[in-house]
Amino acid sequence: MTLWDLKQGTSATVESFCTALQSEYRTRLSELGFHPGEHIACVLSPSLGAPKLYRVNNTVYSLDDSVALLITIA
């Protein structure tokens, strides 16, 4: 299951980054708190494929599908 599959109002734990995710993105996401073992909640899932909002450590970030599809969750 990927981060993009997470429904609004639900949460999960980051498992890993897909190997297709560029190392620069991995580094930046880790700096923001998106790293394996971290608890993530989807706080807004707008329609029409717009970026979703995710809460990590009391901060909300917007990620679009091109990035969120490359983060696996449990």
Gaussian input, Z-matrix of N, CA and C with variables (Angstrom, degrees):
# hf/3-21g

backbone

0 1
 N
 C     1     B1
 C     2     B2     1     A1
 N     3     B3     2     A2     1     D1
 C     4     B4     3     A3     2     D2
 C     5     B5     4     A4     3     D3
 N     6     B6     5     A5     4     D4
 C     7     B7     6     A6     5     D5
 C     8     B8     7     A7     6     D6
 N     9     B9     8     A8     7     D7
 C    10    B10     9     A9     8     D8
 C    11    B11    10    A10     9     D9
 N    12    B12    11    A11    10    D10
 C    13    B13    12    A12    11    D11
 C    14    B14    13    A13    12    D12
 N    15    B15    14    A14    13    D13
 C    16    B16    15    A15    14    D14
 C    17    B17    16    A16    15    D15
 N    18    B18    17    A17    16    D16
 C    19    B19    18    A18    17    D17
 C    20    B20    19    A19    18    D18
 N    21    B21    20    A20    19    D19
 C    22    B22    21    A21    20    D20
 C    23    B23    22    A22    21    D21
 N    24    B24    23    A23    22    D22
 C    25    B25    24    A24    23    D23
 C    26    B26    25    A25    24    D24
 N    27    B27    26    A26    25    D25
 C    28    B28    27    A27    26    D26
 C    29    B29    28    A28    27    D27
 N    30    B30    29    A29    28    D28
 C    31    B31    30    A30    29    D29
 C    32    B32    31    A31    30    D30
 N    33    B33    32    A32    31    D31
 C    34    B34    33    A33    32    D32
 C    35    B35    34    A34    33    D33
 N    36    B36    35    A35    34    D34
 C    37    B37    36    A36    35    D35
 C    38    B38    37    A37    36    D36
 N    39    B39    38    A38    37    D37
 C    40    B40    39    A39    38    D38
 C    41    B41    40    A40    39    D39
 N    42    B42    41    A41    40    D40
 C    43    B43    42    A42    41    D41
 C    44    B44    43    A43    42    D42
 N    45    B45    44    A44    43    D43
 C    46    B46    45    A45    44    D44
 C    47    B47    46    A46    45    D45
 N    48    B48    47    A47    46    D46
 C    49    B49    48    A48    47    D47
 C    50    B50    49    A49    48    D48
 N    51    B51    50    A50    49    D49
 C    52    B52    51    A51    50    D50
 C    53    B53    52    A52    51    D51
 N    54    B54    53    A53    52    D52
 C    55    B55    54    A54    53    D53
 C    56    B56    55    A55    54    D54
 N    57    B57    56    A56    55    D55
 C    58    B58    57    A57    56    D56
 C    59    B59    58    A58    57    D57
 N    60    B60    59    A59    58    D58
 C    61    B61    60    A60    59    D59
 C    62    B62    61    A61    60    D60
 N    63    B63    62    A62    61    D61
 C    64    B64    63    A63    62    D62
 C    65    B65    64    A64    63    D63
 N    66    B66    65    A65    64    D64
 C    67    B67    66    A66    65    D65
 C    68    B68    67    A67    66    D66
 N    69    B69    68    A68    67    D67
 C    70    B70    69    A69    68    D68
 C    71    B71    70    A70    69    D69
 N    72    B72    71    A71    70    D70
 C    73    B73    72    A72    71    D71
 C    74    B74    73    A73    72    D72
 N    75    B75    74    A74    73    D73
 C    76    B76    75    A75    74    D74
 C    77    B77    76    A76    75    D75
 N    78    B78    77    A77    76    D76
 C    79    B79    78    A78    77    D77
 C    80    B80    79    A79    78    D78
 N    81    B81    80    A80    79    D79
 C    82    B82    81    A81    80    D80
 C    83    B83    82    A82    81    D81
 N    84    B84    83    A83    82    D82
 C    85    B85    84    A84    83    D83
 C    86    B86    85    A85    84    D84
 N    87    B87    86    A86    85    D85
 C    88    B88    87    A87    86    D86
 C    89    B89    88    A88    87    D87
 N    90    B90    89    A89    88    D88
 C    91    B91    90    A90    89    D89
 C    92    B92    91    A91    90    D90
 N    93    B93    92    A92    91    D91
 C    94    B94    93    A93    92    D92
 C    95    B95    94    A94    93    D93
 N    96    B96    95    A95    94    D94
 C    97    B97    96    A96    95    D95
 C    98    B98    97    A97    96    D96
 N    99    B99    98    A98    97    D97
 C   100   B100    99    A99    98    D98
 C   101   B101   100   A100    99    D99
 N   102   B102   101   A101   100   D100
 C   103   B103   102   A102   101   D101
 C   104   B104   103   A103   102   D102
 N   105   B105   104   A104   103   D103
 C   106   B106   105   A105   104   D104
 C   107   B107   106   A106   105   D105
 N   108   B108   107   A107   106   D106
 C   109   B109   108   A108   107   D107
 C   110   B110   109   A109   108   D108
 N   111   B111   110   A110   109   D109
 C   112   B112   111   A111   110   D110
 C   113   B113   112   A112   111   D111
 N   114   B114   113   A113   112   D112
 C   115   B115   114   A114   113   D113
 C   116   B116   115   A115   114   D114
 N   117   B117   116   A116   115   D115
 C   118   B118   117   A117   116   D116
 C   119   B119   118   A118   117   D117
 N   120   B120   119   A119   118   D118
 C   121   B121   120   A120   119   D119
 C   122   B122   121   A121   120   D120
 N   123   B123   122   A122   121   D121
 C   124   B124   123   A123   122   D122
 C   125   B125   124   A124   123   D123
 N   126   B126   125   A125   124   D124
 C   127   B127   126   A126   125   D125
 C   128   B128   127   A127   126   D126
 N   129   B129   128   A128   127   D127
 C   130   B130   129   A129   128   D128
 C   131   B131   130   A130   129   D129
 N   132   B132   131   A131   130   D130
 C   133   B133   132   A132   131   D131
 C   134   B134   133   A133   132   D132
 N   135   B135   134   A134   133   D133
 C   136   B136   135   A135   134   D134
 C   137   B137   136   A136   135   D135
 N   138   B138   137   A137   136   D136
 C   139   B139   138   A138   137   D137
 C   140   B140   139   A139   138   D138
 N   141   B141   140   A140   139   D139
 C   142   B142   141   A141   140   D140
 C   143   B143   142   A142   141   D141
 N   144   B144   143   A143   142   D142
 C   145   B145   144   A144   143   D143
 C   146   B146   145   A145   144   D144
 N   147   B147   146   A146   145   D145
 C   148   B148   147   A147   146   D146
 C   149   B149   148   A148   147   D147
 N   150   B150   149   A149   148   D148
 C   151   B151   150   A150   149   D149
 C   152   B152   151   A151   150   D150
 N   153   B153   152   A152   151   D151
 C   154   B154   153   A153   152   D152
 C   155   B155   154   A154   153   D153
 N   156   B156   155   A155   154   D154
 C   157   B157   156   A156   155   D155
 C   158   B158   157   A157   156   D156
 N   159   B159   158   A158   157   D157
 C   160   B160   159   A159   158   D158
 C   161   B161   160   A160   159   D159
 N   162   B162   161   A161   160   D160
 C   163   B163   162   A162   161   D161
 C   164   B164   163   A163   162   D162
 N   165   B165   164   A164   163   D163
 C   166   B166   165   A165   164   D164
 C   167   B167   166   A166   165   D165
 N   168   B168   167   A167   166   D166
 C   169   B169   168   A168   167   D167
 C   170   B170   169   A169   168   D168
 N   171   B171   170   A170   169   D169
 C   172   B172   171   A171   170   D170
 C   173   B173   172   A172   171   D171
 N   174   B174   173   A173   172   D172
 C   175   B175   174   A174   173   D173
 C   176   B176   175   A175   174   D174
 N   177   B177   176   A176   175   D175
 C   178   B178   177   A177   176   D176
 C   179   B179   178   A178   177   D177
 N   180   B180   179   A179   178   D178
 C   181   B181   180   A180   179   D179
 C   182   B182   181   A181   180   D180
 N   183   B183   182   A182   181   D181
 C   184   B184   183   A183   182   D182
 C   185   B185   184   A184   183   D183
 N   186   B186   185   A185   184   D184
 C   187   B187   186   A186   185   D185
 C   188   B188   187   A187   186   D186
 N   189   B189   188   A188   187   D187
 C   190   B190   189   A189   188   D188
 C   191   B191   190   A190   189   D189
 N   192   B192   191   A191   190   D190
 C   193   B193   192   A192   191   D191
 C   194   B194   193   A193   192   D192
 N   195   B195   194   A194   193   D193
 C   196   B196   195   A195   194   D194
 C   197   B197   196   A196   195   D195
 N   198   B198   197   A197   196   D196
 C   199   B199   198   A198   197   D197
 C   200   B200   199   A199   198   D198
 N   201   B201   200   A200   199   D199
 C   202   B202   201   A201   200   D200
 C   203   B203   202   A202   201   D201
 N   204   B204   203   A203   202   D202
 C   205   B205   204   A204   203   D203
 C   206   B206   205   A205   204   D204
 N   207   B207   206   A206   205   D205
 C   208   B208   207   A207   206   D206
 C   209   B209   208   A208   207   D207
 N   210   B210   209   A209   208   D208
 C   211   B211   210   A210   209   D209
 C   212   B212   211   A211   210   D210
 N   213   B213   212   A212   211   D211
 C   214   B214   213   A213   212   D212
 C   215   B215   214   A214   213   D213
 N   216   B216   215   A215   214   D214
 C   217   B217   216   A216   215   D215
 C   218   B218   217   A217   216   D216
 N   219   B219   218   A218   217   D217
 C   220   B220   219   A219   218   D218
 C   221   B221   220   A220   219   D219

   B1=1.4431
   B2=1.5324
   B3=1.3193
   B4=1.4601
   B5=1.5280
   B6=1.3133
   B7=1.4580
   B8=1.5218
   B9=1.3287
   B10=1.4652
   B11=1.5278
   B12=1.3338
   B13=1.4666
   B14=1.5258
   B15=1.3203
   B16=1.4609
   B17=1.5257
   B18=1.3153
   B19=1.4676
   B20=1.5264
   B21=1.3162
   B22=1.4643
   B23=1.5253
   B24=1.3260
   B25=1.4536
   B26=1.5172
   B27=1.3290
   B28=1.4603
   B29=1.5252
   B30=1.3219
   B31=1.4559
   B32=1.5207
   B33=1.3243
   B34=1.4599
   B35=1.5233
   B36=1.3122
   B37=1.4588
   B38=1.5205
   B39=1.3163
   B40=1.4639
   B41=1.5253
   B42=1.3387
   B43=1.4626
   B44=1.5167
   B45=1.3439
   B46=1.4631
   B47=1.5175
   B48=1.3277
   B49=1.4577
   B50=1.5214
   B51=1.3061
   B52=1.4559
   B53=1.5308
   B54=1.3123
   B55=1.4656
   B56=1.5232
   B57=1.3267
   B58=1.4641
   B59=1.5288
   B60=1.3366
   B61=1.4643
   B62=1.5265
   B63=1.3203
   B64=1.4673
   B65=1.5222
   B66=1.3266
   B67=1.4662
   B68=1.5269
   B69=1.3351
   B70=1.4655
   B71=1.5295
   B72=1.3315
   B73=1.4619
   B74=1.5283
   B75=1.3268
   B76=1.4706
   B77=1.5245
   B78=1.3221
   B79=1.4617
   B80=1.5170
   B81=1.3280
   B82=1.4661
   B83=1.5244
   B84=1.3233
   B85=1.4629
   B86=1.5289
   B87=1.3193
   B88=1.4635
   B89=1.5220
   B90=1.3211
   B91=1.4680
   B92=1.5265
   B93=1.3283
   B94=1.4649
   B95=1.5305
   B96=1.3331
   B97=1.4637
   B98=1.5106
   B99=1.3198
   B100=1.4649
   B101=1.5258
   B102=1.3269
   B103=1.4563
   B104=1.5236
   B105=1.3316
   B106=1.4674
   B107=1.5259
   B108=1.3294
   B109=1.4512
   B110=1.5196
   B111=1.3216
   B112=1.4663
   B113=1.5209
   B114=1.3223
   B115=1.4641
   B116=1.5306
   B117=1.3420
   B118=1.4660
   B119=1.5286
   B120=1.3398
   B121=1.4648
   B122=1.5216
   B123=1.3231
   B124=1.4622
   B125=1.5246
   B126=1.3358
   B127=1.4616
   B128=1.5189
   B129=1.3297
   B130=1.4628
   B131=1.5184
   B132=1.3231
   B133=1.4568
   B134=1.5244
   B135=1.3380
   B136=1.4624
   B137=1.5279
   B138=1.3047
   B139=1.4633
   B140=1.5242
   B141=1.3007
   B142=1.4668
   B143=1.5191
   B144=1.3402
   B145=1.4529
   B146=1.5141
   B147=1.3214
   B148=1.4669
   B149=1.5294
   B150=1.3275
   B151=1.4680
   B152=1.5265
   B153=1.3321
   B154=1.4622
   B155=1.5212
   B156=1.3332
   B157=1.4562
   B158=1.5208
   B159=1.3328
   B160=1.4586
   B161=1.5209
   B162=1.3438
   B163=1.4645
   B164=1.5245
   B165=1.3380
   B166=1.4589
   B167=1.5252
   B168=1.3175
   B169=1.4715
   B170=1.5259
   B171=1.3121
   B172=1.4723
   B173=1.5215
   B174=1.3141
   B175=1.4613
   B176=1.5189
   B177=1.3272
   B178=1.4625
   B179=1.5250
   B180=1.3307
   B181=1.4625
   B182=1.5217
   B183=1.3117
   B184=1.4561
   B185=1.5245
   B186=1.3303
   B187=1.4652
   B188=1.5178
   B189=1.3203
   B190=1.4594
   B191=1.5249
   B192=1.3182
   B193=1.4615
   B194=1.5186
   B195=1.3369
   B196=1.4642
   B197=1.5257
   B198=1.3173
   B199=1.4665
   B200=1.5276
   B201=1.3236
   B202=1.4651
   B203=1.5312
   B204=1.3166
   B205=1.4701
   B206=1.5277
   B207=1.3273
   B208=1.4617
   B209=1.5255
   B210=1.3268
   B211=1.4642
   B212=1.5242
   B213=1.3304
   B214=1.4637
   B215=1.5240
   B216=1.3385
   B217=1.4620
   B218=1.5214
   B219=1.3232
   B220=1.4719
   B221=1.5106
   A1=107.84
   A2=116.47
   A3=120.25
   A4=111.05
   A5=115.55
   A6=120.50
   A7=110.89
   A8=117.39
   A9=120.96
   A10=111.37
   A11=118.22
   A12=122.75
   A13=112.88
   A14=117.59
   A15=121.78
   A16=110.00
   A17=116.20
   A18=122.07
   A19=110.57
   A20=114.98
   A21=121.13
   A22=110.26
   A23=116.41
   A24=121.43
   A25=114.71
   A26=117.59
   A27=120.94
   A28=109.73
   A29=115.12
   A30=119.59
   A31=110.07
   A32=114.74
   A33=121.24
   A34=108.49
   A35=115.13
   A36=121.78
   A37=108.97
   A38=116.40
   A39=121.09
   A40=108.59
   A41=116.42
   A42=121.40
   A43=111.20
   A44=116.05
   A45=119.50
   A46=110.37
   A47=114.29
   A48=121.83
   A49=107.92
   A50=117.03
   A51=122.06
   A52=108.44
   A53=117.18
   A54=120.65
   A55=112.32
   A56=117.95
   A57=121.22
   A58=112.59
   A59=117.33
   A60=120.97
   A61=109.15
   A62=116.27
   A63=121.41
   A64=110.96
   A65=115.68
   A66=120.41
   A67=112.52
   A68=117.61
   A69=120.37
   A70=110.54
   A71=116.05
   A72=120.57
   A73=110.62
   A74=117.08
   A75=120.71
   A76=110.76
   A77=114.85
   A78=119.77
   A79=111.13
   A80=116.72
   A81=120.31
   A82=111.27
   A83=117.95
   A84=120.80
   A85=111.03
   A86=116.83
   A87=120.35
   A88=110.99
   A89=116.69
   A90=120.84
   A91=111.36
   A92=116.31
   A93=121.27
   A94=112.77
   A95=117.20
   A96=120.57
   A97=114.83
   A98=117.70
   A99=121.70
   A100=108.22
   A101=116.89
   A102=120.00
   A103=109.12
   A104=117.35
   A105=120.29
   A106=112.04
   A107=114.56
   A108=121.92
   A109=114.13
   A110=117.18
   A111=120.93
   A112=111.06
   A113=115.76
   A114=123.31
   A115=108.97
   A116=117.30
   A117=123.84
   A118=108.67
   A119=116.76
   A120=121.42
   A121=109.39
   A122=116.89
   A123=121.77
   A124=107.11
   A125=116.41
   A126=119.80
   A127=113.13
   A128=117.77
   A129=120.46
   A130=109.53
   A131=115.13
   A132=121.99
   A133=108.38
   A134=117.25
   A135=120.03
   A136=111.89
   A137=115.37
   A138=120.17
   A139=111.54
   A140=115.39
   A141=124.47
   A142=114.28
   A143=117.76
   A144=121.27
   A145=115.72
   A146=117.41
   A147=120.82
   A148=109.39
   A149=118.27
   A150=120.62
   A151=112.04
   A152=115.15
   A153=121.14
   A154=109.37
   A155=115.92
   A156=121.54
   A157=109.27
   A158=115.63
   A159=122.34
   A160=110.00
   A161=115.71
   A162=120.90
   A163=109.06
   A164=114.23
   A165=122.46
   A166=106.96
   A167=117.81
   A168=121.09
   A169=112.93
   A170=117.53
   A171=123.46
   A172=114.53
   A173=117.63
   A174=122.55
   A175=107.84
   A176=116.87
   A177=121.44
   A178=109.57
   A179=115.40
   A180=122.49
   A181=109.80
   A182=115.75
   A183=122.85
   A184=108.64
   A185=116.29
   A186=121.31
   A187=108.84
   A188=115.62
   A189=118.24
   A190=109.47
   A191=115.66
   A192=120.32
   A193=113.21
   A194=118.81
   A195=120.43
   A196=112.19
   A197=117.71
   A198=121.91
   A199=110.52
   A200=117.45
   A201=121.68
   A202=112.66
   A203=117.57
   A204=120.58
   A205=112.45
   A206=117.27
   A207=121.50
   A208=112.91
   A209=116.42
   A210=121.99
   A211=107.66
   A212=117.17
   A213=120.35
   A214=109.72
   A215=114.94
   A216=121.97
   A217=110.64
   A218=115.05
   A219=120.94
   A220=108.97
   D1=142.03
   D2=-179.27
   D3=-106.74
   D4=166.56
   D5=178.57
   D6=-60.30
   D7=-33.41
   D8=179.60
   D9=-64.33
   D10=-27.07
   D11=179.87
   D12=-75.44
   D13=-14.57
   D14=-178.27
   D15=-65.54
   D16=127.32
   D17=-178.30
   D18=-84.68
   D19=154.00
   D20=178.00
   D21=-56.94
   D22=133.02
   D23=179.48
   D24=87.49
   D25=0.24
   D26=178.60
   D27=-113.09
   D28=167.12
   D29=-179.53
   D30=-139.56
   D31=165.55
   D32=-179.29
   D33=-159.48
   D34=178.19
   D35=178.26
   D36=-113.52
   D37=135.71
   D38=178.01
   D39=-67.62
   D40=129.92
   D41=176.86
   D42=-95.76
   D43=-51.52
   D44=-176.34
   D45=-167.08
   D46=171.89
   D47=172.69
   D48=-102.50
   D49=140.00
   D50=175.77
   D51=-65.12
   D52=147.06
   D53=-179.31
   D54=-64.37
   D55=-19.57
   D56=178.88
   D57=-73.68
   D58=-14.48
   D59=-179.78
   D60=-75.44
   D61=124.97
   D62=-178.63
   D63=-60.32
   D64=146.77
   D65=-176.37
   D66=-60.33
   D67=-32.24
   D68=178.51
   D69=-63.55
   D70=-40.32
   D71=177.79
   D72=-67.58
   D73=-41.13
   D74=178.67
   D75=-58.89
   D76=-45.89
   D77=-179.82
   D78=-61.54
   D79=-48.70
   D80=-177.69
   D81=-65.41
   D82=-42.47
   D83=178.24
   D84=-61.92
   D85=-39.96
   D86=177.72
   D87=-64.15
   D88=-40.00
   D89=177.44
   D90=-61.63
   D91=-33.81
   D92=-179.75
   D93=-81.10
   D94=-10.75
   D95=178.99
   D96=111.92
   D97=-3.40
   D98=178.11
   D99=-85.98
   D100=80.80
   D101=178.35
   D102=-134.28
   D103=158.48
   D104=-177.82
   D105=-51.53
   D106=133.18
   D107=-179.59
   D108=95.02
   D109=-11.28
   D110=-177.86
   D111=-82.15
   D112=141.06
   D113=178.81
   D114=-84.15
   D115=127.17
   D116=-177.48
   D117=-125.00
   D118=139.65
   D119=175.75
   D120=-123.44
   D121=139.15
   D122=174.75
   D123=-89.28
   D124=115.65
   D125=-176.70
   D126=-99.72
   D127=-18.48
   D128=177.43
   D129=-154.37
   D130=130.23
   D131=178.41
   D132=-127.79
   D133=84.50
   D134=-177.25
   D135=-68.96
   D136=166.10
   D137=-178.87
   D138=-82.87
   D139=175.65
   D140=175.48
   D141=61.17
   D142=27.33
   D143=174.19
   D144=74.74
   D145=14.21
   D146=177.94
   D147=-65.51
   D148=157.03
   D149=178.83
   D150=-56.25
   D151=144.13
   D152=178.08
   D153=-93.17
   D154=157.09
   D155=177.75
   D156=-105.89
   D157=130.87
   D158=-178.44
   D159=-123.93
   D160=138.74
   D161=177.37
   D162=-99.23
   D163=128.55
   D164=176.35
   D165=-134.39
   D166=119.73
   D167=177.90
   D168=51.19
   D169=48.92
   D170=177.76
   D171=65.11
   D172=17.97
   D173=174.80
   D174=-124.93
   D175=142.30
   D176=-178.50
   D177=-107.63
   D178=131.47
   D179=179.40
   D180=-124.49
   D181=150.60
   D182=177.00
   D183=-103.55
   D184=127.69
   D185=176.25
   D186=-129.61
   D187=137.04
   D188=175.90
   D189=-90.83
   D190=175.44
   D191=-174.26
   D192=-64.81
   D193=-30.69
   D194=-177.60
   D195=-62.54
   D196=-26.56
   D197=177.57
   D198=-97.57
   D199=-47.82
   D200=-175.43
   D201=-62.10
   D202=-28.55
   D203=177.95
   D204=-70.58
   D205=-13.92
   D206=-178.02
   D207=-102.15
   D208=11.55
   D209=177.66
   D210=-117.54
   D211=117.59
   D212=-179.94
   D213=-90.71
   D214=144.46
   D215=-177.73
   D216=-129.86
   D217=164.25
   D218=176.19
   D219=-128.34

